[in-house]
Every structure is written in structure tokens, then in C-alpha cells.
Amino acid sequence: MRAPWRASARSSTPAQRCSRTSYVLVESFALLQSRLGLASALAFEREAEWFEVEWVSREIHVEGARRWSESRSSVSFVDCVSFAVMDRRRIRTAFAFDRDFVETGFELYA
């Protein structure tokens, strides 16, 4: 069975393609490993080539840390890094499951 994210990653135009930061990938690996086991996390890691990955630079890391230090306590560091990347790349819509993105001024995919 093909991984479901492959179809969406390949069928999207570059303007629509879903981008992830390297921090989101690491967070995903850890979540999958803790909930589904190492085999699932490793399978997802092998499929990560299908994602457009924004590798977090020191500059973006520092900007994410600044935003995190100024945020309310429920916003994660990884989300703050994502906000910094999205602002830098002028991305206004996020594929996310929490309201932090909306509360920060982004839209969510319906």
C-alpha cells in the first residue's frame, strides 16, 4: 500500500505543495515511535523524501525561540519555528490540528 502523503505531495503544484520544517519531521518521528513503534517511525522517515522540507537554520531557530519566549505557555517551540518559516515564505495557510496557527493569524486548510 502506498503512503497517503505521496499522492498529495506529488499532485500538488509547487505553490500548493505542503511544506514542513525539519523540526516538524523530528516531532512526527518521535510521536509515531511512541504511539506506533519504531517500525512505523522508520517507514515514515523513509517516505519523508516526498515532503518539501524547510531545513531549520540557526537564524530561523533563533527567531522561533524569540517568538516562543513572547508567546503564551501553550504554544510549542516547534509551532513558533513554523510561524517564523511561514512568515518568511509568505505562507498564510497551514495544515494543522490546533488553533495556535489561527490565533497567530494564519488560516487552516478546511
C-alpha positions in Angstrom: 0.0 0.0 0.0 1.3 3.4 -0.9 1.7 6.0 1.8 -1.2 8.6 1.5 1.1 11.6 1.7 2.8 10.6 -1.5 -0.2 11.3 -3.7 -0.7 14.8 -2.2 2.9 15.6 -2.3 3.3 14.7 -6.0 0.0 16.0 -7.2 0.4 19.5 -5.7 1.8 22.3 -7.7 4.9 24.0 -6.1 2.7 26.9 -4.9 0.3 24.5 -3.2 2.8 21.9 -2.0 2.7 21.3 1.7 6.0 22.3 3.3 7.3 21.0 6.6 10.2 22.1 8.8 12.8 19.6 9.8 11.6 20.2 13.3 8.1 19.1 12.4 9.5 15.9 10.9 11.5 15.1 14.0 8.4 15.8 16.2 6.5 13.4 13.9 9.1 10.7 14.1 9.0 10.9 17.9 5.2 10.8 18.1 5.0 7.8 15.7 7.6 5.9 17.6 5.9 6.5 20.9 2.4 5.6 19.7 3.0 3.0 16.9 6.6 1.8 17.4 10.0 2.2 15.8 9.0 0.3 12.6 6.2 2.9 11.8 8.5 5.8 12.6 11.2 4.4 10.3 8.7 3.8 7.5 7.6 7.4 7.8 11.2 8.6 7.8 11.9 6.7 4.6 8.9 8.4 3.0 10.0 11.9 4.1 11.7 12.4 0.7 8.2 13.1 -0.7 7.9 16.2 1.5 9.2 19.6 0.8 11.4 20.1 3.8 12.5 23.5 5.1 15.7 22.7 7.0 15.8 25.0 10.0 18.8 27.3 10.0 20.3 28.9 13.1 18.6 32.2 12.1 15.2 30.6 12.0 15.8 28.7 15.2 16.7 31.9 17.0 13.6 33.7 15.6 11.4 30.7 16.7 13.0 30.9 20.2 12.2 34.7 20.3 8.6 34.1 19.4 8.3 31.2 21.8 9.6 33.4 24.7 7.0 36.0 23.8 4.1 33.6 23.5 1.6 32.1 25.9 2.7 28.9 27.5 0.5 26.5 25.4 2.3 27.3 22.1 5.0 24.9 21.3 8.5 25.8 20.2 8.1 23.8 17.0 5.0 25.8 16.2 6.8 29.0 16.8 9.6 27.9 14.4 6.8 27.1 11.9 5.3 30.5 12.3 8.7 32.1 11.6 9.2 30.0 8.4 5.7 30.7 7.2 6.1 34.4 7.7 9.4 34.4 5.9 8.0 32.4 3.0 4.7 34.4 3.0 2.7 31.2 3.6 -0.7 32.1 5.0 -2.4 28.7 5.2 -1.4 25.8 7.5 -2.3 22.1 7.7 -2.5 21.9 11.4 -4.7 20.3 14.1 -4.5 23.0 16.8 -5.8 26.5 17.0 -2.4 28.1 17.7 -2.0 28.8 13.9 -5.4 30.6 13.7 -4.7 32.6 16.9 -1.4 33.7 15.4 -3.1 35.0 12.2 -2.8 32.0 9.8 -5.7 30.2 8.1 -6.2 26.4 8.3 -6.9 24.1 5.4 -10.5 23.2 5.5 
